[in-house]
């Protein structure tokens, strides 16, 4: 048996695999504030932080509130030739609900609103019991796996970029003013990006697969 075989023949819980390049390492848990980084592709594998769970829960609650209000409040108001019109994100996403464009409208609403909202609700479902030192919720592992699978389909950032490009073109044709939902959505995008970067996925998986004994 080779050295590599000896390395991989140990207990699986003592190994960690990089999700980007599939490099395998012997598990060594870093201290709070430290990082375990893949030496091949420099992906952060473990990054524990003190009270990170409570902070992520607070951010998730804030994002849920912002998504709900940003969906119904006016996003933009456009004025031209003495006429003005205000539209919300939900109105824009569902503006083509007739005919063959209905599928596109539903997908747009899903990617912009419902996927990010579902991810935040799943995060709360998974993390709240863990942070409160209670046994993981039923199907918590499946919920967290689903949340991670939905990550590429949460396109709030893409929508914000598209709005920025569209505003540059529309600004020469009409007067554009921002509604309250615009600023809510801007804060929402920042919070979602911050939460994704702040969460240590290994810590969450470890808490779910090896819950504390009470």
LOMI-527445 format. One line per 5 residues: their letters; for each residue x negated, y negated, z negated of N, C-alpha, C, O. Coordinates in steps of 0.02 Angstrom, whole numbers, plus 50000, padded with zeros to 5 digits. Layout:
N
a	X Y Z X Y Z X Y Z X Y Z; ...
This chain:
214
xxxxx	49957 50060 50000 50000 50000 50000 49956 49938 50000 49909 49933 49960; 49970 49891 50044 49929 49831 50050 49946 49782 49995 49994 49791 49958; 49904 49729 49991 49917 49677 49941 49984 49644 49954 50020 49627 49907; 50001 49634 50018 50066 49604 50035 50122 49648 50011 50173 49623 49986; 50114 49714 50019 50166 49760 49995 50172 49757 49919 50227 49758 49893
xxxxx	50115 49752 49884 50118 49744 49811 50154 49681 49792 50192 49680 49743; 50141 49628 49830 50173 49564 49815 50248 49568 49823 50285 49542 49781; 50272 49601 49876 50344 49603 49890 50379 49659 49853 50441 49662 49854; 50342 49704 49821 50374 49759 49787 50396 49742 49716 50428 49783 49683; 50381 49682 49693 50401 49661 49626 50475 49646 49624 50509 49649 49675
xxxxx	50501 49629 49565 50572 49612 49559 50591 49552 49602 50553 49504 49607; 50649 49556 49634 50670 49502 49678 50679 49436 49641 50669 49383 49670; 50699 49441 49577 50709 49379 49540 50644 49343 49525 50645 49286 49502; 50588 49376 49538 50522 49345 49528 50495 49315 49593 50438 49291 49594; 50534 49317 49646 50514 49290 49710 50558 49231 49729 50616 49228 49709
xxxxx	50531 49185 49768 50569 49131 49796 50548 49122 49868 50489 49125 49884; 50596 49112 49912 50583 49108 49984 50601 49039 50008 50654 49012 49992; 50557 49010 50047 50570 48943 50076 50628 48948 50125 50626 48991 50170; 50679 48906 50119 50736 48910 50165 50721 48885 50235 50761 48895 50281; 50663 48852 50244 50647 48824 50310 50601 48870 50349 50615 48886 50407
xxxxx	50546 48893 50318 50497 48933 50355 50493 49006 50332 50454 49045 50358; 50534 49025 50282 50538 49094 50257 50475 49118 50222 50465 49178 50214; 50432 49073 50201 50373 49094 50163 50395 49116 50093 50438 49084 50062; 50366 49171 50068 50384 49199 50003 50330 49183 49952 50270 49186 49966; 50353 49167 49891 50306 49150 49837 50327 49184 49773 50386 49200 49763
xxxxx	50278 49196 49730 50294 49216 49662 50324 49157 49625 50299 49101 49628; 50379 49169 49591 50416 49116 49559 50378 49088 49499 50360 49126 49453; 50366 49024 49499 50337 48988 49443 50379 48926 49432 50379 48880 49473; 50415 48924 49377 50461 48869 49365 50423 48806 49344 50388 48807 49294; 50430 48752 49381 50397 48690 49361 50434 48658 49302 50492 48673 49289
xxxxx	50398 48614 49268 50429 48578 49213 50472 48522 49240 50470 48506 49300; 50513 48493 49196 50556 48437 49217 50512 48380 49243 50463 48360 49211; 50531 48354 49300 50494 48301 49331 50441 48325 49380 50413 48285 49418; 50427 48390 49380 50379 48419 49427 50416 48451 49486 50477 48459 49485; 50378 48470 49538 50407 48501 49597 50369 48564 49615 50309 48570 49605
xxxxx	50406 48612 49643 50375 48670 49675 50386 48660 49751 50442 48659 49774; 50331 48653 49788 50334 48635 49858 50303 48691 49900 50252 48720 49882; 50335 48706 49956 50309 48756 50002 50243 48731 50032 50240 48676 50059; 50191 48772 50027 50126 48752 50052 50122 48754 50128 50077 48725 50158; 50170 48788 50160 50169 48794 50233 50205 48735 50266 50177 48704 50311
xxxxx	50267 48720 50245 50305 48668 50278 50321 48609 50233 50353 48560 50253; 50298 48613 50170 50305 48558 50121 50378 48544 50101 50394 48489 50080; 50421 48594 50109 50489 48587 50085 50491 48594 50009 50458 48637 49981; 50530 48551 49976 50537 48555 49904 50581 48615 49886 50639 48618 49907; 50553 48663 49850 50589 48724 49832 50626 48718 49766 50684 48738 49760
xxxxx	50593 48690 49716 50622 48681 49650 50604 48611 49625 50546 48590 49629; 50654 48576 49600 50641 48509 49574 50688 48495 49515 50736 48457 49523; 50675 48526 49458 50720 48516 49401 50714 48445 49372 50660 48416 49369; 50771 48419 49352 50773 48353 49320 50817 48357 49258 50865 48395 49256; 50801 48318 49209 50841 48316 49148 50908 48282 49161 50910 48229 49193
xxxxx	50961 48312 49137 51029 48285 49142 51050 48274 49215 51093 48233 49229; 51018 48311 49261 51036 48303 49332 51107 48325 49345 51142 48295 49386; 51130 48379 49311 51197 48404 49323 51250 48352 49307 51297 48344 49346; 51244 48318 49251 51294 48268 49233 51292 48209 49282 51345 48181 49297; 51233 48191 49305 51228 48136 49354 51259 48155 49420 51292 48115 49452
xxxxx	51249 48218 49441 51279 48240 49504 51355 48243 49498 51390 48226 49545; 51380 48264 49440 51452 48265 49429 51480 48194 49433 51532 48183 49464; 51446 48146 49402 51469 48076 49404 51470 48050 49476 51517 48016 49496; 51418 48067 49515 51416 48045 49585 51472 48078 49625 51503 48046 49667; 51484 48142 49612 51537 48178 49649 51605 48148 49635 51645 48140 49681
xxxxx	51619 48131 49573 51683 48099 49556 51689 48032 49591 51742 48015 49618; 51634 47993 49591 51635 47928 49624 51648 47937 49699 51685 47898 49728; 51617 47987 49730 51626 47998 49801 51698 48018 49817 51727 47995 49866; 51728 48061 49775 51798 48081 49786 51843 48020 49784 51887 48012 49826; 51833 47976 49734 51875 47916 49729 51865 47871 49789 51913 47845 49817
xxxxx	51802 47862 49810 51788 47819 49867 51817 47847 49932 51843 47809 49973; 51814 47913 49941 51842 47943 50002 51917 47931 50005 51943 47913 50058; 51951 47941 49949 52024 47932 49949 52043 47860 49966 52086 47849 50008; 52011 47812 49933 52029 47742 49945 52003 47716 50011 52036 47676 50044; 51943 47739 50032 51916 47716 50096 51956 47743 50155 51953 47715 50209
xxxxx	51994 47796 50144 52034 47826 50198 52097 47786 50213 52122 47788 50269; 52123 47751 50163 52188 47718 50171 52183 47642 50173 52227 47609 50200; 52131 47613 50143 52123 47541 50145 52099 47519 50213 52068 47559 50249; 52111 47455 50232 52088 47431 50298 52012 47436 50303 51975 47416 50258; 51989 47462 50359 51918 47470 50372 51890 47410 50411 51839 47382 50393
xxxxx	51925 47393 50465 51905 47335 50505 51967 47296 50525 52022 47323 50530; 51957 47231 50535 52009 47188 50563 51979 47153 50624 51928 47120 50619; 52012 47162 50680 51988 47134 50743 52037 47081 50767 52097 47093 50770; 52011 47022 50782 52052 46966 50805 52028 46944 50874 51968 46934 50885; 52075 46935 50920 52059 46911 50987 52121 46881 51019 52175 46909 51014
xxxxx	52112 46823 51052 52167 46790 51087 52227 46777 51042 52284 46784 51064; 52214 46759 50980 52268 46743 50934 52303 46802 50904 52351 46794 50867; 52281 46862 50918 52311 46922 50891 52259 46959 50850 52199 46959 50866; 52282 46992 50797 52236 47029 50753 52267 47096 50735 52328 47105 50735; 52224 47142 50719 52246 47209 50701 52197 47239 50651 52136 47235 50660
xxxxx	52224 47269 50598 52183 47302 50547 52195 47377 50551 52252 47399 50563; 52142 47416 50542 52148 47488 50548 52108 47521 50493 52054 47497 50474; 52134 47576 50466 52098 47615 50416 52062 47673 50450 52074 47687 50509; 52018 47706 50413 51982 47764 50442 52030 47819 50461 52023 47850 50514; 52080 47831 50419 52129 47884 50433 52170 47867 50495 52185 47910 50536
xxxxx	52188 47803 50502 52225 47782 50562 52184 47793 50624 52209 47817 50675; 52120 47775 50621 52076 47783 50679 52066 47856 50696 52067 47875 50755; 52058 47898 50645 52046 47969 50658 52107 48003 50686 52101 48050 50726; 52166 47980 50665 52228 48013 50687 52265 47973 50740 52325 47982 50748; 52229 47930 50775 52262 47888 50825 52280 47926 50888 52320 47902 50929
xxxxx	52251 47985 50897 52266 48026 50957 52296 48092 50935 52266 48145 50944; 52356 48088 50908 52388 48149 50881 52439 48179 50929 52479 48221 50910; 52438 48156 50991 52486 48182 51040 52447 48212 51099 52396 48185 51120; 52473 48267 51124 52443 48297 51182 52378 48333 51167 52366 48352 51110; 52336 48342 51217 52274 48381 51209 52223 48347 51163 52177 48380 51140
xxxxx	52230 48282 51150 52183 48247 51107 52195 48260 51033 52156 48238 50990; 52249 48296 51017 52265 48308 50947 52211 48348 50912 52194 48335 50855; 52184 48398 50948 52130 48439 50919 52070 48397 50902 52040 48404 50849; 52051 48352 50948 51995 48308 50936 52008 48261 50877 51963 48248 50837; 52070 48237 50871 52087 48193 50816 52082 48229 50749 52056 48202 50700
xxxxx	52106 48291 50747 52103 48330 50685 52030 48346 50666 52012 48343 50608; 51989 48362 50716 51919 48376 50703 51883 48313 50677 51842 48317 50632; 51899 48256 50707 51869 48193 50684 51887 48178 50612 51844 48161 50572; 51951 48185 50596 51972 48173 50527 51940 48223 50479 51921 48205 50423; 51932 48285 50502 51901 48335 50459 51828 48320 50445 51806 48324 50387
xxxxx	51790 48303 50497 51718 48290 50489 51705 48227 50448 51657 48225 50410; 51748 48177 50455 51737 48113 50422 51763 48112 50351 51732 48084 50306; 51822 48144 50340 51857 48137 50276 51860 48202 50237 51836 48207 50181; 51889 48253 50269 51907 48313 50230 51847 48357 50214 51846 48388 50160; 51799 48362 50258 51740 48403 50243 51699 48372 50185 51683 48408 50138
xxxxx	51683 48306 50187 51648 48277 50129 51689 48283 50065 51661 48296 50011; 51755 48273 50070 51797 48278 50010 51797 48348 49982 51791 48358 49921; 51802 48398 50026 51801 48468 50003 51735 48486 49971 51733 48521 49921; 51680 48462 50000 51614 48476 49972 51608 48448 49901 51581 48481 49857; 51632 48387 49891 51627 48357 49824 51670 48395 49773 51650 48405 49716
xxxxx	51730 48416 49795 51774 48453 49750 51743 48521 49733 51748 48544 49676; 51712 48554 49782 51679 48617 49768 51620 48607 49721 51607 48649 49678; 51583 48553 49729 51527 48538 49685 51551 48530 49613 51520 48555 49567; 51606 48494 49604 51634 48486 49537 51657 48552 49508 51646 48566 49450; 51688 48593 49550 51712 48658 49527 51655 48702 49503 51662 48739 49455
xxxxx	51598 48697 49537 51541 48739 49520 51503 48711 49460 51484 48749 49415; 51490 48646 49459 51444 48617 49410 51474 48602 49342 51439 48607 49292; 51538 48584 49340 51567 48563 49276 51561 48618 49222 51537 48602 49168; 51581 48680 49235 51572 48731 49183 51498 48742 49165 51482 48752 49107; 51453 48740 49215 51383 48752 49201 51353 48697 49157 51317 48712 49110
xxxxx	51370 48635 49172 51344 48579 49133 51371 48579 49063 51337 48558 49016; 51432 48603 49054 51463 48606 48988 51444 48670 48950 51474 48686 48899; 51394 48707 48976 51370 48769 48945 51425 48821 48937 51427 48856 48887; 51468 48825 48986 51521 48875 48988 51506 48926 49043 51465 48912 49087; 51537 48984 49041 51526 49032 49095 51546 49002 49162 51593 48962 49165
xxxxx	51512 49021 49216 51529 48995 49282 51602 49009 49300 51630 49060 49280; 51632 48963 49336 51701 48972 49358 51706 49032 49404 51658 49053 49435; 51767 49059 49408 51778 49116 49451 51764 49098 49524 51785 49045 49547; 51728 49141 49558 51709 49131 49628 51663 49069 49636 51661 49040 49690; 51627 49050 49584 51584 48991 49588 51528 49002 49639 51510 48955 49675
xxxxx	51502 49062 49643 51448 49076 49691 51474 49067 49762 51441 49037 49804; 51533 49093 49776 51563 49085 49843 51577 49011 49857 51566 48988 49912; 51600 48975 49806 51616 48904 49815 51553 48864 49832 51554 48821 49876; 51498 48878 49797 51437 48842 49810 51407 48861 49878 51380 48818 49913; 51413 48924 49895 51390 48945 49962 51430 48911 50017 51401 48889 50067
xxxxx	51496 48905 50007 51537 48870 50056 51519 48796 50060 51517 48768 50114; 51506 48766 50002 51487 48696 50001 51423 48684 50041 51418 48636 50078; 51374 48729 50033 51311 48722 50070 51322 48735 50144 51290 48703 50186; 51366 48782 50161 51379 48796 50231 51414 48737 50266 51406 48728 50327; 51451 48698 50228 51487 48641 50256 51442 48579 50263 51463 48530 50294
xxxxx	51383 48581 50235 51340 48523 50236 51327 48495 50306 51334 48435 50316; 51309 48537 50356 51296 48509 50423 51358 48478 50456 51352 48439 50503; 51417 48497 50432 51479 48473 50463 51507 48411 50427 51559 48386 50447; 51473 48388 50376 51493 48326 50342 51460 48268 50378 51401 48255 50368; 51498 48232 50418 51469 48184 50465 51486 48112 50447 51498 48071 50492
xxxxx	51489 48097 50383 51502 48028 50363 51446 47981 50387 51460 47925 50408; 51384 48005 50385 51328 47963 50407 51332 47951 50482 51317 47895 50505; 51352 48002 50521 51358 47994 50593 51412 47943 50610 51405 47903 50656; 51467 47946 50572 51522 47899 50583 51498 47827 50569 51514 47782 50607; 51459 47818 50515 51434 47751 50498 51389 47725 50554 51393 47666 50572
xxxxx	51346 47769 50581 51302 47748 50635 51342 47731 50698 51327 47681 50732; 51393 47771 50713 51435 47756 50771 51471 47690 50764 51478 47653 50812; 51495 47675 50703 51528 47611 50691 51480 47553 50702 51499 47501 50730; 51418 47561 50679 51369 47507 50688 51357 47493 50762 51352 47435 50782; 51351 47545 50802 51341 47537 50874 51402 47504 50907 51395 47460 50949
xxxxx	51461 47526 50886 51522 47499 50916 51532 47425 50898 51555 47386 50939; 51514 47407 50836 51522 47338 50814 51478 47290 50855 51498 47234 50869; 51418 47313 50873 51374 47271 50913 51406 47255 50980 51400 47199 51005; 51441 47303 51009 51472 47293 51074 51536 47252 51069 51551 47211 51113; 51574 47263 51015 51639 47229 51008 51630 47157 50986 51673 47115 51000
xxxxx	51576 47142 50951 51567 47075 50922 51568 47020 50975 51588 46964 50960; 51547 47035 51036 51548 46985 51090 51617 46975 51120 51628 46925 51155; 51662 47020 51107 51729 47017 51138 51783 46993 51090 51834 46967 51111; 51772 47001 51025 51823 46984 50976 51790 46967 50910 51731 46979 50899; 51830 46939 50865 51806 46923 50798 51820 46983 50753 51877 47005 50745
xxxxx	51767 47008 50723 51772 47068 50682 51759 47050 50609 51709 47018 50594; 51804 47071 50565 51793 47060 50493 51800 47128 50458 51839 47170 50478; 51761 47137 50406 51759 47200 50370 51813 47201 50315 51822 47153 50278; 51848 47258 50312 51896 47268 50259 51863 47302 50199 51805 47320 50202; 51900 47310 50144 51871 47341 50083 51847 47412 50095 51799 47434 50063
xxxxx	51880 47448 50141 51860 47517 50153 51791 47520 50186 51756 47570 50178; 51771 47468 50222 51705 47468 50253 51650 47471 50200 51603 47510 50205; 51658 47429 50148 51607 47428 50095 51610 47491 50053 51559 47517 50031; 51671 47517 50042 51678 47580 50006 51642 47636 50043 51608 47677 50014; 51651 47637 50109 51622 47690 50149 51546 47683 50150 51510 47734 50150
xxxxx	51521 47622 50150 51449 47613 50148 51419 47640 50083 51367 47673 50085; 51451 47625 50027 51428 47652 49963 51435 47728 49962 51391 47762 49935; 51489 47753 49991 51501 47826 49993 51445 47862 50029 51420 47913 50006; 51424 47835 50086 51370 47867 50125 51306 47869 50085 51271 47920 50084; 51290 47814 50051 51229 47812 50010 51232 47863 49954 51183 47897 49940
xxxxx	51291 47869 49922 51297 47916 49866 51292 47989 49890 51261 48030 49856; 51321 48004 49947 51318 48072 49973 51246 48091 49989 51223 48146 49973; 51209 48045 50021 51139 48059 50038 51098 48067 49973 51056 48111 49969; 51111 48023 49925 51074 48027 49862 51088 48092 49825 51043 48123 49797; 51152 48114 49825 51168 48176 49791 51135 48236 49823 51110 48280 49789
xxxxx	51136 48238 49890 51104 48294 49925 51029 48297 49911 51001 48352 49905; 50998 48239 49905 50926 48239 49891 50910 48251 49818 50854 48272 49802; 50958 48237 49774 50945 48242 49702 50958 48312 49675 50929 48332 49624; 51001 48350 49708 51021 48415 49682 50966 48467 49693 50939 48473 49748; 50950 48503 49640 50903 48559 49644 50944 48622 49654 50974 48649 49607
xxxxx	50946 48646 49716 50989 48703 49732 50967 48766 49695 51009 48806 49674; 50902 48775 49686 50878 48834 49651 50904 48834 49579 50924 48887 49554; 50905 48777 49547 50930 48774 49478 51004 48793 49474 51025 48826 49428; 51042 48770 49525 51113 48787 49526 51122 48862 49536 51161 48894 49500; 51087 48891 49586 51093 48962 49598 51071 49002 49536 51103 49052 49519
xxxxx	51018 48981 49505 50994 49017 49446 51045 49015 49389 51054 49064 49354; 51078 48958 49380 51129 48952 49328 51190 48995 49343 51222 49021 49297; 51206 49003 49407 51264 49043 49425 51249 49118 49421 51291 49157 49399; 51189 49138 49442 51172 49208 49444 51148 49234 49376 51152 49294 49362; 51123 49190 49335 51098 49209 49268 51127 49162 49216 51091 49122 49186
xxxx	51193 49166 49205 51224 49120 49157 51199 49132 49087 51176 49187 49070; 51203 49079 49046 51181 49085 48977 51228 49130 48938 51289 49129 48947; 51199 49171 48895 51240 49214 48852 51266 49173 48793 51229 49135 48761; 51330 49182 48780 51361 49146 48725 51373 49193 48667 51399 49172 48615
